[in-house]
C-alpha cells in the first residue's frame, strides 16, 4: 500500500483528536434577536463548548461528567443591562460530548454589546470569552431576523429551552458541519411582510454559495418558499449537503415581491468538512486508519466482514478482495473494508458499515447452509446484491421436481429491467442449499433447458416435443407448474 502525506486539511482534523492537554476551552456562540406578537423583543443566545476542550472527570458511578461556569452579559456601554451567571453541567456519560445551552433575555430597542465568559469547573485556568455588538431594531417594513443554523430539528410540543413553535431545534453555534452531517437546517423569522407586500404572495429565496477565495463564489444549492403577507411568520428549512465539498460557504435568504424587487436579505457563514467526498486511496494512510471505525475490528470480525462483502464486490475489486482475504496483514483488511464503505457513504462510512452488516447478519441466519455463511449461498448472494424480492413462490412437493423457489422483482434497477425472476432449486435434496438454475436478469445464469433439469427425475419420459436433444421443456400437466409460475406470476 502506498502512503502519501496527508493534506493539511486532514492533518488539521487529526489534530482535533489530541488529548485535552493540547486544547484550550473552545466556546462557540450564535445569537438572534426576535420579536413577539406583543412587540416584546428578546435576545436568544446559543452556546456550545467543544467536547475535546473541556475536562471530564469520573463520577462515583464510574461515568464521566464536565461542567463550566457561564456568565452572559448584555451591556449598554459600561452598564450591564441584562446578565445571568450559572453552572452548565453535562449529564453523566460514557464518552465526552459537547455542552450546549440556550438563554433568552428581554431587551429594548437599541445598540448593545454581548459579552460571554466561560470557565471550566474542573480546570480554573481553562477559560474562553466572546464579545459582539448587537442591534435590536425592527423597522416598519419587512424584516428578516438573523439566520440560526441548526444541528437538527424535530416536531416537539413540549416546553423546553430548545423548543419553539412546536419544534425542538438544536443550535449549531460553531457553524461547522462535520463529515457525519448530511443535512443543514436553518431557522429565521419574518416580520411585517404585510407592511411591504399589500396583496398576493411574496417569495423567500434561499441559496448556498461556496467561497472559492479572492472574492469568487460558486452557487451550489438553491430553493424557495412562497409566503402570504402577515405580521409575523417563520421559515424552517433543511438542505442536503452530502455532496458539499470541504470548505467555506455562505447561506443567503432573500425576500422578494411579485416584481422580483429585493425587500430584505440575510447571510450566514458556515464551514463544511467532507474529506472523503472526492475519494483518493492514497490519502488513506495508516495514520488515518487509526482514527476510523475499522481499527476496532479484530481478525475474526474483519474476516467475516470481507466474506459478507464478497457477494457485492465485482470486477477488479473482487480480485483484490480475494487477495486481501488470504492476506494475514490486518492493516490491509482494514484498508479494504474502510475503502469500500467510505465509497458508499463519504459522510458516515461507519453507519454504512453497520447498516450493511446488520443486513448481512440477517441474510446469514436466513440462508445458512452447511459450512458456508448464509450470504455465500446463491439465494443469500442474490439477496445482498439485489435486495429482497417482491414475491416468492416456494415449492417442495411437486411430483417429479426438485424442491424449488422462484423470486420475482417487479423493478430491477441494477439492470434497468422489470419483472425479473430467479429460479433456485435443490437438486441434492440435502439441507436447504438452493442453487441458481435460471434467471431473466442480465448477467446472471440463463439456462433455456432449466425446466428439463428441474424435472430431471422423469424429464426423459415427458419432454415437450419429439426431439429429445433440442427440447427445452416438459409437457404440461396439473402437477408440473414451474413453467406456469415462472412465466405468468
Secondary structure, DSSP 4 states (H G I P E B T S, - for coil): ----PPPHHHHHHHHTTS-GGG----EEEEEEEE--TTS--EEEEEEEE-GGGS--EE-TTS-EE-EEEEEEEEEETTEEEEEEEEEEEPPPBSS---EEEEEEEE--SEEEEEEEEEEETT-TT-EEEEEEEEEE---SS-EE-PPEEEEEEEE--S--TTEETTEEEEE-TT-EE-TT--EEEEEEEEE-HHHH--SSEEEEEEEEEEEEETTEEEEEEEEEEEEE--SEEEEEEEEE-TTPPSEEEEEEEEEE-TT--EEEEEEEEEEE--TTSS--GGG--HHHHTTSGGGG--HHHHHHHHHHHTTT--THHHHHHHHHHH---HHHHHHHHHHHHHHH-SS-HHHHHHHHHHHHHHHHHHH-BTTB-GGGSHHHHHHHHH---SEEEEES--TT--EEEEEEEEEETTTTEEEEEEEEEETT-STT--EEEEE-STTS---TTHHHHHTTTTTTTSBSSS-TTT--SB--BTTB-HHHHHHH-
